[in-house]
Amino acid sequence: MKDLATQEQFIELRAQGMSFAAIAERLGVAKSTLITWSKDNKYEIGNLRQIHIEAIREKYRMGAERKVEMFAKQLDTVENELARRDMATVPTERLFDLLIKLTRELNLTTAPLSFTERPKEFLLEDMTPLATWEA
């Protein structure tokens, strides 16, 4: 059996989305062993994958807060331009369309992160759902 450090490396690589074949080659572990480890550590891999997704969103500044900032700035610009415009001109209609679209985008929210806890033990008579929570 491989050491704990190798299993932890597997969990990290799998959470990053690396294939079983690539991990097997990198770590020198049989794919069948990796599949077993994946089943045994599915909650840890899933939770770590959520953390990686959050890091990617932050890296590309597309988190909810950044989106709100971006759309709020554009909304301010459009509102300021509308305040200066004569309402009888055609381009004003286009600005109102943009105002509506930006307002909708500003109100949208991104999907929350979802973490799952490993069940303590499985009993057939106790078919309660897994504990989940949102970050």
Secondary structure, 3 states (H helix, E strand, C coil): CCCHHHHHHHHHHHHCCCCHHHHHHHHCCCHHHHHHHHHHCHHHHHHHHHHHHHHHHHHCCCCHHHHHHHHHHHHHHHHHHHHHCCCCCHHHHHHHHHHHHHHHHHHCCCCCCEEECCCCCCECCECCCCCEEEC
